[in-house]
Structures are given as structure tokens and as C-alpha cells.
Amino acid sequence: MSLGRERGALAIVLHTHMPYVEGFGTWPFGEEWLWEAIAGSYVPLLELLDGGAPLTLSLTPVLCDQLEAPGLTERFSAFVREVRRGTHERDAAGLRAGGHERLARELERSWGDYAGAAERLSRRGSDLLARLLAHAQWTSSATHAVLPLIATDAGLRLQVHSGVAAHRRRCDGGWRGGFWLPECAYAPWLEQILRSAGVTAVCVELTRRFGLAAREHLCTFVSESGIVLVPIDRATISLVWSERGYPASGCYRDYHHHTVHHHNPWSNDGGAYDHDAAVALARQHAADFVARTLARLRGAASTEAPLPGGGLVVCALDTELLGHWWYEGVAWLAAVVQECSRQGLELVRLDDAVQLREPVPLRCGEDCAASSWGKDGDLSTWSGPAVADMAFAARAAELELIAAPARAGAAAVRQLLALQASDWSFMVSHGLAAPYARERFQGHRRALAEALAGGAGATPNGLRNLAADADPAYALAV
């Protein structure tokens, strides 16, 4: 047994997702989100992945649908050239005229992020999806629906089987059964349909069951149906993803304080942003993160019987947090990879970790209710009072489609999938672009009704590249 396995290991899971915004609005909400994620997160991350970093990359099918859309690279390049260059120049000129020279220079520096991303993408052959798929191990449901809130088995099959079919087509059989549950939302009744689609492992949030920082979060479990349940470790994730996590430090770039065209030349402490100082702090935080992860493993191992394989810490993060929301996040991640080697912490891909560890049986009793990584660890973010109307409308729409097999053509199925995306209710619950989210939800609801009225020959109605692998037969099978 290696030293790393005696001391346990770390798996960093990057959940990479974007709701279907391609073709649905531009500034301030819409497909601009996709261009920003490409420039700030996806292209910089490729540099790290291509260098061999053993990270676990999960790509949602709905993101892949958009990256696969014809002309995507050309439109991204046009956005950089025709939009971002001009907005940086205008905002820099305004700041300089107001006597803010340091802020103006920072905007001129940060413009290079966009120009560099476009240049690197072009140099790599422009097929961003193919480059990401070369590193992708895990997939997800078709459009990132909260699966425990799906009303019927037929609707669940549609989401799960469509997502897996899309991943199999794109990855040419390289999938090992890892499936990211959207919003980490798990319930035991999902497992039969997950297994029927070939799913062998999922990540779960079990903090409500075992408590924060419990040693059980460093184990892998197997359910009664045979699916491996891998807990994410909230105690470790909170070092990054919490109100007092690393990104809140004063030296880092302030995401919320922006210029007229939503550029960010300020730091969290209110001063002009200093990129060199922020990257230096990211390296310090990477060293701290690895040291704390090792301490977490040692602490769990010292209290009771040895953990299987020395314990496994799973730190799951939204990929878009790194580089976009937390500007220095990719630099931090690259430094984490280096620090793991320097401090002797084994960094593993999740598929390999699951294969090497003997899972512990997990029995579901009264405490095995639906869980998620949302607020309070339950499903209220997507079904609570603020979005109850959306939750009921989505279920009603699903029942309408399932009850009308003769009219459930491809257009209706794709509109239902678009309607079920978790993003719309998440944004409303959190007050993030809520009008846009409600507009999108209501638009897909109307389009679904129109598609059902028009029968199987209805057109997809604006969903240019969504869920091409969705087979209406999944929803019609009883």
C-alpha cells in the first residue's frame, strides 16, 4: 500500500454546467453567460487538464449541447472581438477621465484574459467540446433537472436515459458509470432507473444524516441496489464555497463591484485590484487547503477503526466558480495540484478511487429522505414557497405530456426537458436574474402547450441544439 493510500486521498470533482442559454438573450442575461464561462473558466481549465492534473470532470449534457452547436466558436470570437474589446476600452477611458488610473490599467490588463482565451481556443483547433470531453469522466441528466422532483418514472427515464445516451455518443464508449445528480439531489427511489441506464456511482450530500465533519463523509457506501454512493465533504468544500471561504478574502477581485459594462477592477477590500498579489494569495490558500485536508484525514483516522483506504475527501465544486465567480480560482486549483505533490497528499480521479475502495453498505431507514447540496440540505430551493408555483407547473406539464402519447413528439419532449432545468427555480429562490428565469420557465411552458396542440410534427421552437439524443419513447414507456 502506498504512503498516499495509508494517509487517504483527495478527489476534486468539477461539476461543469450551464443552462440552455444559447440563442436565448444576450446582455445582461442569456448566452453571454456561456461566453464568459468559456473565457474565464473552461479555456483556462483546459491548460491544467491537458497538463495531466488528476481531476474529475463532469460535463452536463445540456452544456455539451451548446458547445456542440454550429458556429459556436465563431460567435464566441465575435463576442470577444466586437463586444468585450469595446466595453473594456470604454470603461477604461471613463475611469481614466475620472482620475482612476490604477483601475483603468487593471481593465486594460484584464482585457487580455478574453483575447488570450480566444487565441488559445483557436490554436487548439477551436473544438472546445472535444477538448473537454477528452478529460470528462462523469455525465448527468439531460437538462439538469432535480430528479427527486420529477413526477413520474417515465419522466425520470427521459431525463436520465437521454443524458446517458448523449454522453455515450460523444465519448465513444469511454464512460465508467459515474453520474452527477443535478444539485446533488438524491433519493433512494431514483436508483432503479439510474441502474437501468448503466449508472454505477453518484455523489451524495449526507451532512444532515451524519453531521458536519463526521468521519462517515470520508467513506464510500453502497446502496441496497448496488450503486456506489460517494459523500461530498461539506467541511472541506466550505473552505472554498461559503460566505467566509477563500474567495471572500480582501485581496481577491470583487465579483459584485463592477463598472458600467460589468467589468471588475476592484478588490474585495475596496481598493484597486492587484493581480500579482491575488495570485500569490491563491498559492497560500492552496497550501492551506491541502494542509487542512491532510489534517481532516488524520483526525478521522485517529478516532476509531481505520477508514477504508485511509479515507477519501471529495471536494465537489461548480467549475464556473473557478475563474468566473472566483477570478483567481483556476490559479488556486493549479496550486492545489502542486501542493498535493509537495505535501504528500494523493490526488485521485473519482472513478479510480471508487474502484480501489471497498464500499460500506448503507441502509436506508427513516433518515434517508431526499437530500441535496442546496440550502438546508433538502429540496426547498427548488420546491419551497418562493418557487412552489414553478414546481407544481413543471410536474403538471410532465403529466400532460405523459398522458398524451399520440402528441408527445420531439418538440414537446424537448420543451419539457428545457422547462425542468433546475436553474430557473434556483435563480428565483436566490434572487439571481429572477425575471429572466421566470421568463424562460414560462416561455418553455407555453411552447410545450403549443407543441402538444400541434402534435408530433411541431418544431422545437427555438431550441436549436438541445437534447438531440432525447427519444420520446423514454417518456412513453410504462
C-alpha positions as CSV (number, residue, x, y, z in Angstrom):
1,M,0.0,0.0,0.0
2,S,1.4,3.4,-1.0
3,L,2.0,6.2,1.5
4,G,-0.8,8.2,-0.1
5,R,-3.3,5.4,0.4
6,E,-2.3,4.9,4.0
7,R,-3.0,8.6,4.6
8,G,-6.1,8.7,2.5
9,A,-6.7,10.7,-0.7
10,L,-8.4,13.8,-2.1
11,A,-10.7,13.8,-5.1
12,I,-11.7,17.2,-6.6
13,V,-14.9,16.9,-8.7
14,L,-15.6,19.7,-11.1
15,H,-19.3,19.9,-11.9
16,T,-19.4,21.7,-15.3
17,H,-22.8,23.1,-16.2
18,M,-24.7,25.8,-18.0
19,P,-28.4,26.1,-18.5
20,Y,-29.5,26.3,-22.1
21,V,-28.9,30.0,-22.9
22,E,-27.5,29.6,-26.4
23,G,-29.9,31.7,-28.6
24,F,-31.9,33.0,-25.6
25,G,-30.9,36.6,-24.9
26,T,-27.6,38.4,-24.7
27,W,-26.7,41.2,-22.2
28,P,-27.2,41.2,-19.3
29,F,-28.7,37.7,-19.2
30,G,-28.5,34.9,-21.7
31,E,-25.8,33.4,-23.9
32,E,-23.3,36.0,-22.6
33,W,-23.1,33.7,-19.6
34,L,-21.8,31.0,-21.9
35,W,-19.1,33.2,-23.5
36,E,-18.0,34.4,-20.0
37,A,-17.7,30.8,-18.8
38,I,-15.7,29.8,-21.9
39,A,-13.3,32.7,-21.4
40,G,-13.0,32.7,-17.7
41,S,-13.3,29.0,-16.7
42,Y,-13.3,26.4,-19.5
43,V,-10.4,27.5,-21.6
44,P,-8.1,28.2,-18.6
45,L,-9.1,24.9,-17.0
46,L,-8.0,23.1,-20.2
47,E,-4.5,24.2,-19.7
48,L,-4.5,22.4,-16.3
49,L,-6.3,19.3,-17.6
50,D,-4.1,18.9,-20.6
51,G,-1.1,19.0,-18.3
52,G,-2.3,15.8,-16.6
53,A,-3.9,17.1,-13.4
54,P,-5.9,14.1,-12.0
55,L,-9.2,16.0,-11.6
56,T,-12.7,14.5,-12.0
57,L,-14.5,16.5,-14.7
58,S,-18.3,16.2,-15.0
59,L,-19.9,17.7,-18.1
60,T,-23.7,18.1,-18.2
61,P,-25.3,17.1,-21.5
62,V,-27.1,20.5,-21.8
63,L,-23.7,22.3,-21.7
64,C,-22.4,19.9,-24.3
65,D,-25.4,20.6,-26.5
66,Q,-24.4,24.2,-26.5
67,L,-20.7,23.7,-27.1
68,E,-21.7,21.4,-30.0
69,A,-23.9,24.0,-31.6
70,P,-22.8,25.0,-35.2
71,G,-20.9,28.3,-35.3
72,L,-20.3,28.4,-31.5
73,T,-16.6,29.2,-31.8
74,E,-17.1,31.9,-34.4
75,R,-19.8,33.6,-32.2
76,F,-17.5,33.4,-29.2
77,S,-14.7,35.0,-31.1
78,A,-17.1,37.7,-32.4
79,F,-18.2,38.4,-28.8
80,V,-14.6,38.9,-27.7
81,R,-13.6,41.0,-30.7
82,E,-16.8,43.1,-31.1
83,V,-18.1,43.3,-27.6
84,R,-15.6,42.7,-24.9
85,R,-12.8,44.8,-26.5
86,G,-15.0,47.8,-26.8
87,T,-16.5,47.6,-23.4
88,H,-13.1,47.3,-21.8
89,E,-11.9,50.3,-23.8
90,R,-14.9,52.5,-22.9
91,D,-14.8,51.7,-19.2
92,A,-11.1,52.2,-19.0
93,A,-11.4,55.6,-20.7
94,G,-14.2,56.6,-18.3
95,L,-12.1,55.6,-15.3
96,R,-9.0,57.4,-16.6
97,A,-11.1,60.5,-17.2
98,G,-12.3,60.4,-13.6
99,G,-8.7,60.2,-12.3
100,H,-8.7,56.4,-11.5
101,E,-5.5,55.5,-13.4
102,R,-4.9,52.2,-11.5
103,L,-8.4,51.0,-12.2
104,A,-8.1,51.9,-15.8
105,R,-4.8,49.9,-16.1
106,E,-6.4,46.9,-14.5
107,L,-9.2,46.9,-17.1
108,E,-6.6,47.1,-19.8
109,R,-4.8,44.1,-18.3
110,S,-7.9,42.1,-17.8
111,W,-8.9,42.5,-21.4
112,G,-6.1,40.2,-22.1
113,D,-8.0,37.4,-20.5
114,Y,-10.5,37.4,-23.3
115,A,-8.1,38.0,-26.1
116,G,-5.9,35.2,-24.7
117,A,-8.8,32.7,-24.4
118,A,-9.9,33.3,-28.0
119,E,-6.3,32.9,-29.2
120,R,-5.7,29.7,-27.2
121,L,-9.0,28.2,-28.3
122,S,-8.2,28.9,-32.0
123,R,-4.7,27.5,-31.5
124,R,-6.2,24.3,-30.1
125,G,-8.4,23.7,-33.1
126,S,-11.5,25.6,-31.9
127,D,-13.4,22.4,-30.9
128,L,-13.7,23.2,-27.2
129,L,-16.2,20.4,-26.6
130,A,-13.8,17.7,-28.0
131,R,-11.0,19.1,-25.8
132,L,-13.1,18.9,-22.7
133,L,-14.6,15.5,-23.5
134,A,-11.1,14.1,-23.6
135,H,-11.0,14.7,-19.8
136,A,-14.7,14.1,-18.9
137,Q,-15.4,11.1,-16.7
138,W,-18.9,11.8,-15.4
139,T,-22.2,12.9,-17.0
140,S,-25.6,13.9,-15.7
141,S,-29.3,14.1,-16.7
142,A,-30.3,15.7,-19.9
143,T,-31.1,19.2,-18.7
144,H,-30.1,19.2,-15.0
145,A,-33.5,18.6,-13.5
146,V,-33.8,18.0,-9.8
147,L,-34.5,14.3,-10.2
148,P,-36.5,13.6,-6.9
149,L,-38.9,16.3,-8.0
150,I,-39.8,14.5,-11.3
151,A,-43.4,13.3,-11.1
152,T,-43.2,10.0,-12.9
153,D,-40.9,7.1,-13.7
154,A,-41.4,7.9,-17.4
155,G,-40.2,11.5,-16.9
156,L,-37.3,10.3,-14.9
157,R,-36.3,7.9,-17.6
158,L,-36.5,10.7,-20.1
159,Q,-34.0,12.8,-18.2
160,V,-31.6,10.1,-17.2
161,H,-31.5,7.9,-20.3
162,S,-31.3,10.9,-22.6
163,G,-28.4,12.3,-20.7
164,V,-26.5,9.0,-20.7
165,A,-27.2,8.4,-24.4
166,A,-25.8,11.8,-25.2
167,H,-22.6,11.1,-23.2
168,R,-22.1,7.7,-24.7
169,R,-22.4,9.1,-28.2
170,R,-19.9,11.8,-27.6
171,C,-17.4,9.7,-25.6
172,D,-17.4,6.7,-27.8
173,G,-18.0,4.1,-25.0
174,G,-15.4,5.5,-22.5
175,W,-17.9,6.0,-19.7
176,R,-17.5,4.0,-16.5
177,G,-20.9,4.8,-14.9
178,G,-20.2,8.0,-13.0
179,F,-23.3,10.2,-12.9
180,W,-23.6,13.6,-11.3
181,L,-27.0,14.0,-9.7
182,P,-28.1,17.6,-10.5
183,E,-27.8,19.7,-7.4
184,C,-26.5,16.6,-5.7
185,A,-30.2,15.7,-5.2
186,Y,-30.6,12.1,-4.2
187,A,-33.4,9.8,-3.1
188,P,-33.4,6.0,-2.9
189,W,-36.3,5.7,-5.3
190,L,-34.2,7.1,-8.2
191,E,-31.9,4.1,-8.1
192,Q,-33.8,1.6,-10.2
193,I,-33.9,3.9,-13.2
194,L,-30.3,5.0,-12.7
195,R,-29.2,1.4,-12.8
196,S,-31.2,0.7,-15.9
197,A,-29.2,3.5,-17.6
198,G,-25.9,2.0,-16.6
199,V,-25.1,4.3,-13.6
200,T,-22.8,2.7,-11.1
201,A,-21.7,5.7,-8.9
202,V,-23.2,9.0,-7.7
203,C,-22.1,11.8,-5.3
204,V,-24.4,12.5,-2.4
205,E,-24.7,15.1,0.3
206,L,-25.2,13.3,3.7
207,T,-24.5,16.2,6.1
208,R,-28.0,16.2,7.5
209,R,-27.7,12.4,8.2
210,F,-24.2,12.2,9.8
211,G,-23.4,15.8,10.8
212,L,-20.8,18.3,9.6
213,A,-17.2,16.9,9.6
214,A,-18.3,13.3,10.5
215,R,-15.9,10.6,9.5
216,E,-18.6,8.9,7.5
217,H,-18.2,11.6,4.8
218,L,-14.7,10.1,4.1
219,C,-16.2,6.6,3.3
220,T,-17.8,5.3,0.2
221,F,-21.1,3.5,0.6
222,V,-23.1,1.0,-1.5
223,S,-26.8,1.2,-1.6
224,E,-29.1,-1.8,-1.4
225,S,-29.5,-1.6,-5.2
226,G,-25.7,-1.8,-5.7
227,I,-25.0,1.9,-6.7
228,V,-21.9,3.3,-5.0
229,L,-22.8,6.5,-3.0
230,V,-19.8,8.8,-2.6
231,P,-20.4,11.5,0.1
232,I,-19.1,15.0,-0.7
233,D,-17.3,16.5,2.3
234,R,-19.0,19.7,3.3
235,A,-16.3,20.6,5.8
236,T,-13.7,20.7,3.1
237,I,-15.9,22.3,0.4
238,S,-16.8,25.1,2.8
239,L,-13.1,26.2,2.8
240,V,-13.9,27.4,-0.7
241,W,-17.6,27.6,-1.1
242,S,-19.1,29.5,1.8
243,E,-19.5,33.1,2.9
244,R,-16.2,33.1,4.7
245,G,-14.4,30.8,2.2
246,Y,-11.1,31.8,0.4
247,P,-12.8,33.8,-2.3
248,A,-14.1,36.3,0.3
249,S,-10.6,37.5,1.1
250,G,-9.9,41.2,0.7
251,C,-7.1,40.8,-1.8
252,Y,-9.2,38.9,-4.4
253,R,-11.2,40.5,-7.2
254,D,-14.6,41.7,-6.2
255,Y,-17.2,40.0,-8.4
256,H,-20.1,42.2,-7.3
257,H,-18.4,45.7,-7.7
258,H,-18.4,46.5,-11.4
259,T,-18.2,49.2,-13.9
260,V,-20.9,50.3,-16.4
261,H,-20.2,47.3,-18.6
262,H,-19.8,44.9,-15.7
263,H,-16.1,44.7,-15.5
264,N,-14.4,44.3,-12.1
265,P,-11.2,46.4,-11.4
266,W,-11.7,46.4,-7.7
267,S,-10.7,44.0,-5.0
268,N,-12.9,42.8,-2.1
269,D,-11.3,45.3,0.3
270,G,-12.5,48.2,-1.9
271,G,-9.1,49.2,-3.4
272,A,-7.8,48.8,-7.0
273,Y,-7.3,45.1,-7.8
274,D,-3.7,43.9,-7.7
275,H,-3.5,40.7,-9.8
276,D,0.0,39.6,-8.7
277,A,-0.9,40.0,-5.0
278,A,-4.1,38.0,-5.5
279,V,-2.3,35.1,-7.3
280,A,0.2,35.0,-4.5
281,L,-2.6,34.7,-2.0
282,A,-4.2,31.9,-4.1
283,R,-1.0,29.9,-3.7
284,Q,-1.0,30.4,0.1
285,H,-4.7,29.3,0.2
286,A,-3.8,26.3,-1.9
287,A,-1.2,25.3,0.6
288,D,-3.6,25.9,3.5
289,F,-6.3,23.8,1.7
290,V,-4.0,20.8,1.3
291,A,-2.7,21.0,4.8
292,R,-6.3,21.2,6.2
293,T,-7.3,18.2,4.0
294,L,-4.4,16.2,5.4
295,A,-5.4,17.2,8.9
296,R,-9.0,16.1,8.2
297,L,-7.9,12.7,7.1
298,R,-5.5,12.3,10.1
299,G,-8.2,13.4,12.5
300,A,-10.8,11.0,11.2
301,A,-8.2,8.1,11.3
302,S,-7.1,8.8,14.8
303,T,-10.5,8.4,16.5
304,E,-11.8,5.0,15.6
305,A,-11.0,2.0,13.4
306,P,-9.0,2.8,10.2
307,L,-11.1,4.1,7.4
308,P,-11.2,2.0,4.2
309,G,-8.3,3.0,2.0
310,G,-7.3,5.7,4.6
311,G,-10.4,7.7,3.8
312,L,-11.4,9.8,0.8
313,V,-12.1,13.5,0.9
314,V,-14.4,14.6,-2.0
315,C,-14.4,18.3,-2.7
316,A,-17.1,19.0,-5.3
317,L,-17.3,22.5,-6.9
318,D,-19.1,24.1,-9.7
319,T,-16.5,24.6,-12.4
320,E,-17.8,28.1,-13.2
321,L,-17.0,29.1,-9.6
322,L,-13.3,28.9,-10.7
323,G,-12.2,31.7,-12.9
324,H,-15.6,33.3,-13.4
325,W,-17.1,33.9,-9.9
326,W,-13.8,33.4,-8.1
327,Y,-11.5,35.1,-10.6
328,E,-8.3,33.5,-9.1
329,G,-9.9,30.1,-8.7
330,V,-8.1,28.3,-11.6
331,A,-4.8,29.6,-10.3
332,W,-5.8,28.3,-6.8
333,L,-6.7,24.9,-8.3
334,A,-3.4,24.7,-10.2
335,A,-1.5,25.4,-7.0
336,V,-3.6,22.8,-5.1
337,V,-2.3,20.2,-7.6
338,Q,1.3,21.2,-7.0
339,E,0.8,21.4,-3.2
340,C,-0.7,17.8,-3.1
341,S,2.6,16.6,-4.6
342,R,4.7,18.8,-2.3
343,Q,2.8,17.8,0.9
344,G,2.3,14.2,0.1
345,L,-1.5,14.1,-0.4
346,E,-2.7,11.7,-3.0
347,L,-4.9,13.4,-5.6
348,V,-7.1,10.9,-7.4
349,R,-9.8,10.8,-10.0
350,L,-13.1,9.7,-8.5
351,D,-13.6,6.7,-10.8
352,D,-10.2,5.3,-9.7
353,A,-10.9,6.0,-6.0
354,V,-14.2,4.2,-6.2
355,Q,-12.7,1.2,-7.9
356,L,-9.9,0.9,-5.3
357,R,-12.1,1.1,-2.2
358,E,-14.5,-1.4,-0.7
359,P,-17.7,0.4,-0.1
360,V,-19.7,0.1,3.1
361,P,-23.3,-0.9,3.0
362,L,-25.7,2.0,3.6
363,R,-29.1,1.0,4.9
364,C,-32.0,3.5,4.2
365,G,-34.3,4.0,7.1
366,E,-36.4,6.9,8.2
367,D,-33.4,9.2,7.9
368,C,-32.9,8.5,4.2
369,A,-35.2,11.3,2.9
370,A,-34.3,13.2,-0.3
371,S,-31.2,15.3,0.1
372,S,-29.3,17.9,-1.9
373,W,-26.4,20.3,-1.7
374,G,-28.8,23.2,-1.6
375,K,-29.9,25.3,1.4
376,D,-30.5,23.1,4.5
377,G,-29.6,20.0,2.5
378,D,-33.1,19.4,1.3
379,L,-35.1,20.3,-1.9
380,S,-36.6,23.5,-0.7
381,T,-34.5,25.7,-3.0
382,W,-36.4,24.1,-5.9
383,S,-39.8,23.5,-4.3
384,G,-40.2,26.0,-1.4
385,P,-42.7,28.8,-1.2
386,A,-40.8,31.2,-3.4
387,V,-40.9,28.7,-6.3
388,A,-43.9,26.5,-5.4
389,D,-45.8,27.7,-8.5
390,M,-42.9,26.6,-10.7
391,A,-42.5,23.2,-9.1
392,F,-46.2,22.4,-9.5
393,A,-46.3,23.8,-13.0
394,A,-43.4,21.6,-14.0
395,R,-45.0,18.5,-12.6
396,A,-48.3,19.3,-14.3
397,A,-46.6,19.8,-17.6
398,E,-44.8,16.5,-17.3
399,L,-48.1,14.7,-16.5
400,E,-49.7,16.4,-19.5
401,L,-47.0,15.1,-21.8
402,I,-47.0,11.6,-20.3
403,A,-50.8,11.4,-20.6
404,A,-50.8,12.3,-24.3
405,P,-48.6,9.8,-26.1
406,A,-50.0,10.5,-29.5
407,R,-49.0,14.2,-29.2
408,A,-45.7,13.7,-27.4
409,G,-43.3,14.4,-30.3
410,A,-39.7,15.6,-30.2
411,A,-40.7,19.2,-29.9
412,A,-42.9,18.6,-26.8
413,V,-40.3,16.4,-25.2
414,R,-37.5,19.0,-25.7
415,Q,-39.6,21.8,-24.3
416,L,-40.4,19.7,-21.2
417,L,-36.7,19.0,-20.7
418,A,-36.0,22.7,-21.0
419,L,-38.7,23.5,-18.5
420,Q,-37.4,21.0,-16.0
421,A,-33.9,22.6,-15.7
422,S,-33.1,23.2,-12.0
423,D,-31.6,26.6,-12.9
424,W,-34.8,28.5,-13.3
425,S,-36.1,27.9,-9.7
426,F,-32.6,28.2,-8.3
427,M,-32.3,31.7,-9.7
428,V,-35.7,32.7,-8.5
429,S,-35.1,31.4,-5.0
430,H,-31.8,33.2,-4.7
431,G,-32.9,36.4,-6.5
432,L,-30.3,36.0,-9.3
433,A,-31.7,37.2,-12.6
434,A,-35.1,36.1,-11.4
435,P,-37.1,37.9,-14.1
436,Y,-35.1,36.2,-16.8
437,A,-35.5,32.8,-15.1
438,R,-39.3,33.2,-14.8
439,E,-39.5,34.4,-18.4
440,R,-37.6,31.3,-19.6
441,F,-39.7,29.0,-17.5
442,Q,-43.0,30.5,-18.7
443,G,-41.8,30.6,-22.3
444,H,-41.0,26.8,-22.3
445,R,-44.3,26.1,-20.6
446,R,-46.2,27.9,-23.3
447,A,-44.1,26.3,-26.0
448,L,-44.8,22.9,-24.6
449,A,-48.5,23.5,-24.7
450,E,-48.2,24.7,-28.3
451,A,-46.2,21.6,-29.2
452,L,-48.8,19.3,-27.6
453,A,-51.5,21.1,-29.5
454,G,-49.6,20.8,-32.8
455,G,-48.8,17.1,-32.3
456,A,-45.7,15.1,-33.2
457,G,-44.9,17.3,-36.2
458,A,-44.4,20.5,-34.2
459,T,-41.0,22.2,-34.4
460,P,-38.6,22.6,-31.5
461,N,-39.5,26.3,-31.3
462,G,-36.1,28.0,-30.7
463,L,-34.2,25.1,-29.0
464,R,-31.6,24.9,-31.7
465,N,-29.4,22.2,-30.3
466,L,-31.0,21.0,-27.1
467,A,-31.2,17.3,-26.3
468,A,-30.9,15.8,-29.8
469,D,-30.5,12.4,-28.1
470,A,-33.8,12.6,-26.3
471,D,-36.1,9.8,-27.5
472,P,-39.8,10.3,-26.9
473,A,-40.0,6.6,-26.3
474,Y,-38.3,7.1,-23.0
475,A,-41.2,9.1,-21.8
476,L,-43.8,6.8,-23.2
477,A,-42.6,3.6,-21.8
478,V,-44.7,2.5,-18.8
